[in-house]
């Protein structure tokens, strides 16, 4: 009986190993299909430049003022007084 059990055990182990191999191959092919690159697509351009350091600092200052409850308002850079205009 021991010889028959060993033969059956070897057949079962061989079938399990074959199935494991099939599953690993299927998993690998699915992963490769998922990660495949389409070389016919146009490339993505690199973003150039960034926010100027002065503007970045200005934005940080505005964030600080807003965080303590102030409102930052934008307006004209040059204001004129209409009552003193020349004729």
mmCIF file as gemmi writes it, N, C-alpha and C atoms, coordinates in Angstrom:
data_model
loop_
_atom_site.group_PDB
_atom_site.id
_atom_site.type_symbol
_atom_site.label_atom_id
_atom_site.label_alt_id
_atom_site.label_comp_id
_atom_site.label_asym_id
_atom_site.label_entity_id
_atom_site.label_seq_id
_atom_site.pdbx_PDB_ins_code
_atom_site.Cartn_x
_atom_site.Cartn_y
_atom_site.Cartn_z
_atom_site.occupancy
_atom_site.B_iso_or_equiv
_atom_site.pdbx_formal_charge
_atom_site.auth_seq_id
_atom_site.auth_asym_id
_atom_site.pdbx_PDB_model_num
ATOM 1 N N . UNK Axp A 1 ? 0.815 -1.196 0 1 0 ? 1 A 1
ATOM 2 C CA . UNK Axp A 1 ? 0 0 0 1 0 ? 1 A 1
ATOM 3 C C . UNK Axp A 1 ? 0.86 1.263 0 1 0 ? 1 A 1
ATOM 4 N N . UNK Axp A 2 ? 1.996 1.203 0.669 1 0 ? 2 A 1
ATOM 5 C CA . UNK Axp A 2 ? 2.855 2.373 0.741 1 0 ? 2 A 1
ATOM 6 C C . UNK Axp A 2 ? 3.333 2.822 -0.625 1 0 ? 2 A 1
ATOM 7 N N . UNK Axp A 3 ? 3.627 1.863 -1.507 1 0 ? 3 A 1
ATOM 8 C CA . UNK Axp A 3 ? 4.089 2.209 -2.851 1 0 ? 3 A 1
ATOM 9 C C . UNK Axp A 3 ? 2.984 2.913 -3.632 1 0 ? 3 A 1
ATOM 10 N N . UNK Axp A 4 ? 1.745 2.463 -3.463 1 0 ? 4 A 1
ATOM 11 C CA . UNK Axp A 4 ? 0.619 3.096 -4.159 1 0 ? 4 A 1
ATOM 12 C C . UNK Axp A 4 ? 0.374 4.518 -3.632 1 0 ? 4 A 1
ATOM 13 N N . UNK Axp A 5 ? 0.492 4.672 -2.32 1 0 ? 5 A 1
ATOM 14 C CA . UNK Axp A 5 ? 0.339 6.016 -1.74 1 0 ? 5 A 1
ATOM 15 C C . UNK Axp A 5 ? 1.43 6.962 -2.248 1 0 ? 5 A 1
ATOM 16 N N . UNK Axp A 6 ? 2.665 6.472 -2.316 1 0 ? 6 A 1
ATOM 17 C CA . UNK Axp A 6 ? 3.765 7.308 -2.821 1 0 ? 6 A 1
ATOM 18 C C . UNK Axp A 6 ? 3.557 7.671 -4.282 1 0 ? 6 A 1
ATOM 19 N N . UNK Axp A 7 ? 3.073 6.736 -5.093 1 0 ? 7 A 1
ATOM 20 C CA . UNK Axp A 7 ? 2.814 7.016 -6.507 1 0 ? 7 A 1
ATOM 21 C C . UNK Axp A 7 ? 1.699 8.06 -6.645 1 0 ? 7 A 1
ATOM 22 N N . UNK Axp A 8 ? 0.645 7.906 -5.863 1 0 ? 8 A 1
ATOM 23 C CA . UNK Axp A 8 ? -0.463 8.868 -5.898 1 0 ? 8 A 1
ATOM 24 C C . UNK Axp A 8 ? 0.005 10.237 -5.425 1 0 ? 8 A 1
ATOM 25 N N . UNK Axp A 9 ? 0.83 10.229 -4.389 1 0 ? 9 A 1
ATOM 26 C CA . UNK Axp A 9 ? 1.369 11.494 -3.854 1 0 ? 9 A 1
ATOM 27 C C . UNK Axp A 9 ? 2.217 12.203 -4.901 1 0 ? 9 A 1
ATOM 28 N N . UNK Axp A 10 ? 3.04 11.454 -5.616 1 0 ? 10 A 1
ATOM 29 C CA . UNK Axp A 10 ? 3.887 12.041 -6.655 1 0 ? 10 A 1
ATOM 30 C C . UNK Axp A 10 ? 3.047 12.6 -7.803 1 0 ? 10 A 1
ATOM 31 N N . UNK Axp A 11 ? 1.979 11.884 -8.173 1 0 ? 11 A 1
ATOM 32 C CA . UNK Axp A 11 ? 1.098 12.378 -9.238 1 0 ? 11 A 1
ATOM 33 C C . UNK Axp A 11 ? 0.409 13.676 -8.814 1 0 ? 11 A 1
ATOM 34 N N . UNK Axp A 12 ? -0.055 13.7 -7.572 1 0 ? 12 A 1
ATOM 35 C CA . UNK Axp A 12 ? -0.734 14.905 -7.068 1 0 ? 12 A 1
ATOM 36 C C . UNK Axp A 12 ? 0.242 16.072 -7.003 1 0 ? 12 A 1
ATOM 37 N N . UNK Axp A 13 ? 1.459 15.83 -6.506 1 0 ? 13 A 1
ATOM 38 C CA . UNK Axp A 13 ? 2.463 16.898 -6.433 1 0 ? 13 A 1
ATOM 39 C C . UNK Axp A 13 ? 2.849 17.393 -7.815 1 0 ? 13 A 1
ATOM 40 N N . UNK Axp A 14 ? 2.955 16.491 -8.794 1 0 ? 14 A 1
ATOM 41 C CA . UNK Axp A 14 ? 3.283 16.891 -10.164 1 0 ? 14 A 1
ATOM 42 C C . UNK Axp A 14 ? 2.156 17.737 -10.752 1 0 ? 14 A 1
ATOM 43 N N . UNK Axp A 15 ? 0.887 17.346 -10.495 1 0 ? 15 A 1
ATOM 44 C CA . UNK Axp A 15 ? -0.254 18.118 -10.996 1 0 ? 15 A 1
ATOM 45 C C . UNK Axp A 15 ? -0.302 19.499 -10.342 1 0 ? 15 A 1
ATOM 46 N N . UNK Axp A 16 ? -0.042 19.552 -9.026 1 0 ? 16 A 1
ATOM 47 C CA . UNK Axp A 16 ? -0.035 20.846 -8.328 1 0 ? 16 A 1
ATOM 48 C C . UNK Axp A 16 ? 1.085 21.74 -8.849 1 0 ? 16 A 1
ATOM 49 N N . UNK Axp A 17 ? 2.251 21.18 -9.07 1 0 ? 17 A 1
ATOM 50 C CA . UNK Axp A 17 ? 3.378 21.975 -9.575 1 0 ? 17 A 1
ATOM 51 C C . UNK Axp A 17 ? 3.088 22.502 -10.979 1 0 ? 17 A 1
ATOM 52 N N . UNK Axp A 18 ? 2.461 21.657 -11.821 1 0 ? 18 A 1
ATOM 53 C CA . UNK Axp A 18 ? 2.103 22.1 -13.171 1 0 ? 18 A 1
ATOM 54 C C . UNK Axp A 18 ? 1.092 23.245 -13.096 1 0 ? 18 A 1
ATOM 55 N N . UNK Axp A 19 ? 0.103 23.11 -12.211 1 0 ? 19 A 1
ATOM 56 C CA . UNK Axp A 19 ? -0.914 24.163 -12.067 1 0 ? 19 A 1
ATOM 57 C C . UNK Axp A 19 ? -0.305 25.452 -11.541 1 0 ? 19 A 1
ATOM 58 N N . UNK Axp A 20 ? 0.617 25.334 -10.579 1 0 ? 20 A 1
ATOM 59 C CA . UNK Axp A 20 ? 1.309 26.526 -10.068 1 0 ? 20 A 1
ATOM 60 C C . UNK Axp A 20 ? 2.063 27.231 -11.194 1 0 ? 20 A 1
ATOM 61 N N . UNK Axp A 21 ? 2.698 26.458 -12.033 1 0 ? 21 A 1
ATOM 62 C CA . UNK Axp A 21 ? 3.416 27.024 -13.177 1 0 ? 21 A 1
ATOM 63 C C . UNK Axp A 21 ? 2.484 27.749 -14.125 1 0 ? 21 A 1
ATOM 64 N N . UNK Axp A 22 ? 1.326 27.144 -14.396 1 0 ? 22 A 1
ATOM 65 C CA . UNK Axp A 22 ? 0.341 27.781 -15.269 1 0 ? 22 A 1
ATOM 66 C C . UNK Axp A 22 ? -0.161 29.091 -14.664 1 0 ? 22 A 1
ATOM 67 N N . UNK Axp A 23 ? -0.457 29.078 -13.372 1 0 ? 23 A 1
ATOM 68 C CA . UNK Axp A 23 ? -0.935 30.294 -12.703 1 0 ? 23 A 1
ATOM 69 C C . UNK Axp A 23 ? 0.124 31.386 -12.698 1 0 ? 23 A 1
ATOM 70 N N . UNK Axp A 24 ? 1.37 31.014 -12.458 1 0 ? 24 A 1
ATOM 71 C CA . UNK Axp A 24 ? 2.457 31.998 -12.46 1 0 ? 24 A 1
ATOM 72 C C . UNK Axp A 24 ? 2.631 32.592 -13.849 1 0 ? 24 A 1
ATOM 73 N N . UNK Axp A 25 ? 2.543 31.739 -14.888 1 0 ? 25 A 1
ATOM 74 C CA . UNK Axp A 25 ? 2.673 32.238 -16.26 1 0 ? 25 A 1
ATOM 75 C C . UNK Axp A 25 ? 1.522 33.17 -16.609 1 0 ? 25 A 1
ATOM 76 N N . UNK Axp A 26 ? 0.3 32.812 -16.194 1 0 ? 26 A 1
ATOM 77 C CA . UNK Axp A 26 ? -0.861 33.67 -16.465 1 0 ? 26 A 1
ATOM 78 C C . UNK Axp A 26 ? -0.728 35.002 -15.733 1 0 ? 26 A 1
ATOM 79 N N . UNK Axp A 27 ? -0.25 34.967 -14.499 1 0 ? 27 A 1
ATOM 80 C CA . UNK Axp A 27 ? -0.065 36.201 -13.724 1 0 ? 27 A 1
ATOM 81 C C . UNK Axp A 27 ? 0.996 37.079 -14.369 1 0 ? 27 A 1
ATOM 82 N N . UNK Axp A 28 ? 2.084 36.474 -14.829 1 0 ? 28 A 1
ATOM 83 C CA . UNK Axp A 28 ? 3.148 37.239 -15.476 1 0 ? 28 A 1
ATOM 84 C C . UNK Axp A 28 ? 2.666 37.854 -16.778 1 0 ? 28 A 1
ATOM 85 N N . UNK Axp A 29 ? 1.932 37.111 -17.59 1 0 ? 29 A 1
ATOM 86 C CA . UNK Axp A 29 ? 1.451 37.659 -18.864 1 0 ? 29 A 1
ATOM 87 C C . UNK Axp A 29 ? 0.434 38.77 -18.632 1 0 ? 29 A 1
ATOM 88 N N . UNK Axp A 30 ? -0.398 38.636 -17.593 1 0 ? 30 A 1
ATOM 89 C CA . UNK Axp A 30 ? -1.352 39.709 -17.276 1 0 ? 30 A 1
ATOM 90 C C . UNK Axp A 30 ? -0.62 40.967 -16.827 1 0 ? 30 A 1
ATOM 91 N N . UNK Axp A 31 ? 0.426 40.785 -16.034 1 0 ? 31 A 1
ATOM 92 C CA . UNK Axp A 31 ? 1.199 41.94 -15.569 1 0 ? 31 A 1
ATOM 93 C C . UNK Axp A 31 ? 1.923 42.612 -16.724 1 0 ? 31 A 1
ATOM 94 N N . UNK Axp A 32 ? 2.482 41.828 -17.619 1 0 ? 32 A 1
ATOM 95 C CA . UNK Axp A 32 ? 3.174 42.399 -18.77 1 0 ? 32 A 1
ATOM 96 C C . UNK Axp A 32 ? 2.204 43.131 -19.688 1 0 ? 32 A 1
ATOM 97 N N . UNK Axp A 33 ? 1.007 42.589 -19.863 1 0 ? 33 A 1
ATOM 98 C CA . UNK Axp A 33 ? 0.003 43.255 -20.689 1 0 ? 33 A 1
ATOM 99 C C . UNK Axp A 33 ? -0.429 44.569 -20.051 1 0 ? 33 A 1
ATOM 100 N N . UNK Axp A 34 ? -0.511 44.595 -18.727 1 0 ? 34 A 1
ATOM 101 C CA . UNK Axp A 34 ? -0.913 45.804 -18.011 1 0 ? 34 A 1
ATOM 102 C C . UNK Axp A 34 ? 0.16 46.884 -18.098 1 0 ? 34 A 1
ATOM 103 N N . UNK Axp A 35 ? 1.418 46.49 -18.07 1 0 ? 35 A 1
ATOM 104 C CA . UNK Axp A 35 ? 2.522 47.442 -18.068 1 0 ? 35 A 1
ATOM 105 C C . UNK Axp A 35 ? 3.051 47.753 -19.462 1 0 ? 35 A 1
ATOM 106 N N . UNK Axp A 36 ? 2.418 47.24 -20.491 1 0 ? 36 A 1
ATOM 107 C CA . UNK Axp A 36 ? 2.904 47.439 -21.852 1 0 ? 36 A 1
ATOM 108 C C . UNK Axp A 36 ? 2.841 48.919 -22.233 1 0 ? 36 A 1
ATOM 109 N N . UNK Axp A 37 ? 3.84 49.373 -22.94 1 0 ? 37 A 1
ATOM 110 C CA . UNK Axp A 37 ? 3.891 50.75 -23.411 1 0 ? 37 A 1
ATOM 111 C C . UNK Axp A 37 ? 3.48 50.802 -24.875 1 0 ? 37 A 1
ATOM 112 N N . UNK Axp A 38 ? 2.64 51.762 -25.192 1 0 ? 38 A 1
ATOM 113 C CA . UNK Axp A 38 ? 2.265 51.97 -26.58 1 0 ? 38 A 1
ATOM 114 C C . UNK Axp A 38 ? 3.226 52.997 -27.154 1 0 ? 38 A 1
ATOM 115 N N . UNK Axp A 39 ? 4.175 52.528 -27.945 1 0 ? 39 A 1
ATOM 116 C CA . UNK Axp A 39 ? 5.207 53.405 -28.484 1 0 ? 39 A 1
ATOM 117 C C . UNK Axp A 39 ? 4.695 54.302 -29.597 1 0 ? 39 A 1
ATOM 118 N N . UNK Axp A 40 ? 3.463 54.077 -30.056 1 0 ? 40 A 1
ATOM 119 C CA . UNK Axp A 40 ? 2.911 54.916 -31.114 1 0 ? 40 A 1
ATOM 120 C C . UNK Axp A 40 ? 2.274 56.189 -30.566 1 0 ? 40 A 1
ATOM 121 N N . UNK Axp A 41 ? 2.078 56.265 -29.247 1 0 ? 41 A 1
ATOM 122 C CA . UNK Axp A 41 ? 1.492 57.463 -28.65 1 0 ? 41 A 1
ATOM 123 C C . UNK Axp A 41 ? 2.511 58.598 -28.648 1 0 ? 41 A 1
ATOM 124 N N . UNK Axp A 42 ? 2.033 59.841 -28.756 1 0 ? 42 A 1
ATOM 125 C CA . UNK Axp A 42 ? 2.975 60.961 -28.678 1 0 ? 42 A 1
ATOM 126 C C . UNK Axp A 42 ? 3.55 61.074 -27.271 1 0 ? 42 A 1
ATOM 127 N N . UNK Axp A 43 ? 4.764 61.55 -27.191 1 0 ? 43 A 1
ATOM 128 C CA . UNK Axp A 43 ? 5.426 61.692 -25.9 1 0 ? 43 A 1
ATOM 129 C C . UNK Axp A 43 ? 4.849 62.822 -25.085 1 0 ? 43 A 1
ATOM 130 N N . UNK Axp A 44 ? 5.088 62.748 -23.798 1 0 ? 44 A 1
ATOM 131 C CA . UNK Axp A 44 ? 4.653 63.819 -22.909 1 0 ? 44 A 1
ATOM 132 C C . UNK Axp A 44 ? 5.769 64.841 -22.814 1 0 ? 44 A 1
ATOM 133 N N . UNK Axp A 45 ? 5.435 66.072 -22.994 1 0 ? 45 A 1
ATOM 134 C CA . UNK Axp A 45 ? 6.429 67.13 -22.909 1 0 ? 45 A 1
ATOM 135 C C . UNK Axp A 45 ? 6.815 67.406 -21.471 1 0 ? 45 A 1
ATOM 136 N N . UNK Axp A 46 ? 8.029 67.799 -21.292 1 0 ? 46 A 1
ATOM 137 C CA . UNK Axp A 46 ? 8.483 68.172 -19.959 1 0 ? 46 A 1
ATOM 138 C C . UNK Axp A 46 ? 8.007 69.585 -19.656 1 0 ? 46 A 1
ATOM 139 N N . UNK Axp A 47 ? 7.509 69.761 -18.462 1 0 ? 47 A 1
ATOM 140 C CA . UNK Axp A 47 ? 7.115 71.095 -18.053 1 0 ? 47 A 1
ATOM 141 C C . UNK Axp A 47 ? 8.363 71.945 -17.844 1 0 ? 47 A 1
ATOM 142 N N . UNK Axp A 48 ? 8.351 73.09 -18.399 1 0 ? 48 A 1
ATOM 143 C CA . UNK Axp A 48 ? 9.508 73.968 -18.27 1 0 ? 48 A 1
ATOM 144 C C . UNK Axp A 48 ? 9.167 75.135 -17.376 1 0 ? 48 A 1
ATOM 145 N N . UNK Axp A 49 ? 10.151 75.55 -16.637 1 0 ? 49 A 1
ATOM 146 C CA . UNK Axp A 49 ? 9.981 76.727 -15.816 1 0 ? 49 A 1
ATOM 147 C C . UNK Axp A 49 ? 9.211 76.465 -14.539 1 0 ? 49 A 1
ATOM 148 N N . UNK Axp A 50 ? 8.976 77.521 -13.84 1 0 ? 50 A 1
ATOM 149 C CA . UNK Axp A 50 ? 8.263 77.425 -12.578 1 0 ? 50 A 1
ATOM 150 C C . UNK Axp A 50 ? 7.846 78.805 -12.129 1 0 ? 50 A 1
ATOM 151 N N . UNK Axp A 51 ? 7.335 78.869 -10.931 1 0 ? 51 A 1
ATOM 152 C CA . UNK Axp A 51 ? 6.891 80.143 -10.378 1 0 ? 51 A 1
ATOM 153 C C . UNK Axp A 51 ? 8.122 80.943 -9.955 1 0 ? 51 A 1
ATOM 154 N N . UNK Axp A 52 ? 8.132 82.205 -10.316 1 0 ? 52 A 1
ATOM 155 C CA . UNK Axp A 52 ? 9.249 83.085 -9.98 1 0 ? 52 A 1
ATOM 156 C C . UNK Axp A 52 ? 9.362 83.195 -8.455 1 0 ? 52 A 1
ATOM 157 N N . UNK Axp A 53 ? 10.574 83.239 -7.928 1 0 ? 53 A 1
ATOM 158 C CA . UNK Axp A 53 ? 10.753 83.297 -6.473 1 0 ? 53 A 1
ATOM 159 C C . UNK Axp A 53 ? 10.042 84.468 -5.802 1 0 ? 53 A 1
ATOM 160 N N . UNK Axp A 54 ? 9.982 85.612 -6.462 1 0 ? 54 A 1
ATOM 161 C CA . UNK Axp A 54 ? 9.296 86.767 -5.871 1 0 ? 54 A 1
ATOM 162 C C . UNK Axp A 54 ? 7.794 86.487 -5.787 1 0 ? 54 A 1
ATOM 163 N N . UNK Axp A 55 ? 7.239 85.935 -6.853 1 0 ? 55 A 1
ATOM 164 C CA . UNK Axp A 55 ? 5.809 85.614 -6.856 1 0 ? 55 A 1
ATOM 165 C C . UNK Axp A 55 ? 5.517 84.546 -5.802 1 0 ? 55 A 1
ATOM 166 N N . UNK Axp A 56 ? 6.395 83.532 -5.693 1 0 ? 56 A 1
ATOM 167 C CA . UNK Axp A 56 ? 6.201 82.478 -4.698 1 0 ? 56 A 1
ATOM 168 C C . UNK Axp A 56 ? 6.21 83.069 -3.292 1 0 ? 56 A 1
ATOM 169 N N . UNK Axp A 57 ? 7.128 83.988 -3.031 1 0 ? 57 A 1
ATOM 170 C CA . UNK Axp A 57 ? 7.196 84.638 -1.72 1 0 ? 57 A 1
ATOM 171 C C . UNK Axp A 57 ? 5.937 85.465 -1.48 1 0 ? 57 A 1
ATOM 172 N N . UNK Axp A 58 ? 5.494 86.187 -2.479 1 0 ? 58 A 1
ATOM 173 C CA . UNK Axp A 58 ? 4.272 86.994 -2.368 1 0 ? 58 A 1
ATOM 174 C C . UNK Axp A 58 ? 3.076 86.095 -2.029 1 0 ? 58 A 1
ATOM 175 N N . UNK Axp A 59 ? 2.988 84.928 -2.698 1 0 ? 59 A 1
ATOM 176 C CA . UNK Axp A 59 ? 1.887 83.995 -2.423 1 0 ? 59 A 1
ATOM 177 C C . UNK Axp A 59 ? 1.956 83.462 -0.989 1 0 ? 59 A 1
ATOM 178 N N . UNK Axp A 60 ? 3.159 83.192 -0.518 1 0 ? 60 A 1
ATOM 179 C CA . UNK Axp A 60 ? 3.311 82.713 0.86 1 0 ? 60 A 1
ATOM 180 C C . UNK Axp A 60 ? 2.881 83.783 1.856 1 0 ? 60 A 1
ATOM 181 N N . UNK Axp A 61 ? 3.246 85.029 1.581 1 0 ? 61 A 1
ATOM 182 C CA . UNK Axp A 61 ? 2.846 86.131 2.465 1 0 ? 61 A 1
ATOM 183 C C . UNK Axp A 61 ? 1.329 86.258 2.485 1 0 ? 61 A 1
ATOM 184 N N . UNK Axp A 62 ? 0.7 86.166 1.312 1 0 ? 62 A 1
ATOM 185 C CA . UNK Axp A 62 ? -0.757 86.23 1.255 1 0 ? 62 A 1
ATOM 186 C C . UNK Axp A 62 ? -1.39 85.078 2.021 1 0 ? 62 A 1
ATOM 187 N N . UNK Axp A 63 ? -0.812 83.873 1.92 1 0 ? 63 A 1
ATOM 188 C CA . UNK Axp A 63 ? -1.329 82.729 2.682 1 0 ? 63 A 1
ATOM 189 C C . UNK Axp A 63 ? -1.267 82.993 4.182 1 0 ? 63 A 1
ATOM 190 N N . UNK Axp A 64 ? -0.176 83.584 4.629 1 0 ? 64 A 1
ATOM 191 C CA . UNK Axp A 64 ? -0.025 83.885 6.057 1 0 ? 64 A 1
ATOM 192 C C . UNK Axp A 64 ? -1.096 84.869 6.495 1 0 ? 64 A 1
ATOM 193 N N . UNK Axp A 65 ? -1.293 85.944 5.727 1 0 ? 65 A 1
ATOM 194 C CA . UNK Axp A 65 ? -2.307 86.938 6.08 1 0 ? 65 A 1
ATOM 195 C C . UNK Axp A 65 ? -3.699 86.317 6.097 1 0 ? 65 A 1
ATOM 196 N N . UNK Axp A 66 ? -3.994 85.461 5.111 1 0 ? 66 A 1
ATOM 197 C CA . UNK Axp A 66 ? -5.309 84.804 5.09 1 0 ? 66 A 1
ATOM 198 C C . UNK Axp A 66 ? -5.475 83.88 6.292 1 0 ? 66 A 1
ATOM 199 N N . UNK Axp A 67 ? -4.399 83.186 6.679 1 0 ? 67 A 1
ATOM 200 C CA . UNK Axp A 67 ? -4.498 82.225 7.787 1 0 ? 67 A 1
ATOM 201 C C . UNK Axp A 67 ? -4.782 82.911 9.118 1 0 ? 67 A 1
ATOM 202 N N . UNK Axp A 68 ? -4.442 84.208 9.241 1 0 ? 68 A 1
ATOM 203 C CA . UNK Axp A 68 ? -4.731 84.903 10.49 1 0 ? 68 A 1
ATOM 204 C C . UNK Axp A 68 ? -5.987 85.764 10.392 1 0 ? 68 A 1
ATOM 205 N N . UNK Axp A 69 ? -6.761 85.549 9.319 1 0 ? 69 A 1
ATOM 206 C CA . UNK Axp A 69 ? -8.08 86.157 9.243 1 0 ? 69 A 1
ATOM 207 C C . UNK Axp A 69 ? -8.21 87.378 8.366 1 0 ? 69 A 1
ATOM 208 N N . UNK Axp A 70 ? -7.174 87.797 7.699 1 0 ? 70 A 1
ATOM 209 C CA . UNK Axp A 70 ? -7.272 88.954 6.826 1 0 ? 70 A 1
ATOM 210 C C . UNK Axp A 70 ? -7.716 88.537 5.433 1 0 ? 70 A 1
ATOM 211 N N . UNK Axp A 71 ? -8.218 89.502 4.702 1 0 ? 71 A 1
ATOM 212 C CA . UNK Axp A 71 ? -8.599 89.272 3.318 1 0 ? 71 A 1
ATOM 213 C C . UNK Axp A 71 ? -7.635 90.058 2.443 1 0 ? 71 A 1
ATOM 214 N N . UNK Axp A 72 ? -7.12 89.413 1.429 1 0 ? 72 A 1
ATOM 215 C CA . UNK Axp A 72 ? -6.172 90.061 0.525 1 0 ? 72 A 1
ATOM 216 C C . UNK Axp A 72 ? -6.948 90.52 -0.698 1 0 ? 72 A 1
ATOM 217 N N . UNK Axp A 73 ? -6.883 91.808 -0.979 1 0 ? 73 A 1
ATOM 218 C CA . UNK Axp A 73 ? -7.614 92.374 -2.107 1 0 ? 73 A 1
ATOM 219 C C . UNK Axp A 73 ? -6.624 92.9 -3.133 1 0 ? 73 A 1
ATOM 220 N N . UNK Axp A 74 ? -6.948 92.693 -4.391 1 0 ? 74 A 1
ATOM 221 C CA . UNK Axp A 74 ? -6.129 93.226 -5.484 1 0 ? 74 A 1
ATOM 222 C C . UNK Axp A 74 ? -6.834 94.438 -6.053 1 0 ? 74 A 1
ATOM 223 N N . UNK Axp A 75 ? -6.061 95.392 -6.484 1 0 ? 75 A 1
ATOM 224 C CA . UNK Axp A 75 ? -6.631 96.598 -7.053 1 0 ? 75 A 1
ATOM 225 C C . UNK Axp A 75 ? -5.696 97.192 -8.086 1 0 ? 75 A 1
ATOM 226 N N . UNK Axp A 76 ? -6.026 98.358 -8.561 1 0 ? 76 A 1
ATOM 227 C CA . UNK Axp A 76 ? -5.156 98.988 -9.561 1 0 ? 76 A 1
ATOM 228 C C . UNK Axp A 76 ? -3.805 99.342 -8.933 1 0 ? 76 A 1
ATOM 229 N N . UNK Axp A 77 ? -2.769 99.244 -9.742 1 0 ? 77 A 1
ATOM 230 C CA . UNK Axp A 77 ? -1.425 99.526 -9.242 1 0 ? 77 A 1
ATOM 231 C C . UNK Axp A 77 ? -1.196 101.024 -9.095 1 0 ? 77 A 1
ATOM 232 N N . UNK Axp A 78 ? -1.84 101.827 -9.93 1 0 ? 78 A 1
ATOM 233 C CA . UNK Axp A 78 ? -1.696 103.279 -9.855 1 0 ? 78 A 1
ATOM 234 C C . UNK Axp A 78 ? -3.078 103.87 -9.653 1 0 ? 78 A 1
ATOM 235 N N . UNK Axp A 79 ? -3.219 104.64 -8.601 1 0 ? 79 A 1
ATOM 236 C CA . UNK Axp A 79 ? -4.498 105.274 -8.34 1 0 ? 79 A 1
ATOM 237 C C . UNK Axp A 79 ? -4.361 106.761 -8.642 1 0 ? 79 A 1
ATOM 238 N N . UNK Axp A 80 ? -5.392 107.303 -9.227 1 0 ? 80 A 1
ATOM 239 C CA . UNK Axp A 80 ? -5.388 108.731 -9.553 1 0 ? 80 A 1
ATOM 240 C C . UNK Axp A 80 ? -6.493 109.421 -8.786 1 0 ? 80 A 1
ATOM 241 N N . UNK Axp A 81 ? -6.277 110.676 -8.47 1 0 ? 81 A 1
ATOM 242 C CA . UNK Axp A 81 ? -7.3 111.451 -7.795 1 0 ? 81 A 1
ATOM 243 C C . UNK Axp A 81 ? -7.971 112.32 -8.856 1 0 ? 81 A 1
ATOM 244 N N . UNK Axp A 82 ? -9.226 112.054 -9.138 1 0 ? 82 A 1
ATOM 245 C CA . UNK Axp A 82 ? -9.946 112.718 -10.209 1 0 ? 82 A 1
ATOM 246 C C . UNK Axp A 82 ? -10.168 114.21 -9.903 1 0 ? 82 A 1
ATOM 247 N N . UNK Axp A 83 ? -10.195 114.586 -8.616 1 0 ? 83 A 1
ATOM 248 C CA . UNK Axp A 83 ? -10.481 115.982 -8.271 1 0 ? 83 A 1
ATOM 249 C C . UNK Axp A 83 ? -9.294 116.88 -8.604 1 0 ? 83 A 1
ATOM 250 N N . UNK Axp A 84 ? -8.117 116.371 -8.755 1 0 ? 84 A 1
ATOM 251 C CA . UNK Axp A 84 ? -6.95 117.21 -9.047 1 0 ? 84 A 1
ATOM 252 C C . UNK Axp A 84 ? -6.511 117.084 -10.486 1 0 ? 84 A 1
ATOM 253 N N . UNK Axp A 85 ? -7.393 116.594 -11.336 1 0 ? 85 A 1
ATOM 254 C CA . UNK Axp A 85 ? -6.987 116.427 -12.743 1 0 ? 85 A 1
ATOM 255 C C . UNK Axp A 85 ? -6.926 117.791 -13.423 1 0 ? 85 A 1
ATOM 256 N N . UNK Axp A 86 ? -6.029 117.917 -14.367 1 0 ? 86 A 1
ATOM 257 C CA . UNK Axp A 86 ? -5.835 119.175 -15.092 1 0 ? 86 A 1
ATOM 258 C C . UNK Axp A 86 ? -6.803 119.254 -16.26 1 0 ? 86 A 1
ATOM 259 N N . UNK Axp A 87 ? -7.153 120.505 -16.585 1 0 ? 87 A 1
ATOM 260 C CA . UNK Axp A 87 ? -8.045 120.688 -17.72 1 0 ? 87 A 1
ATOM 261 C C . UNK Axp A 87 ? -7.367 121.395 -18.805 1 0 ? 87 A 1
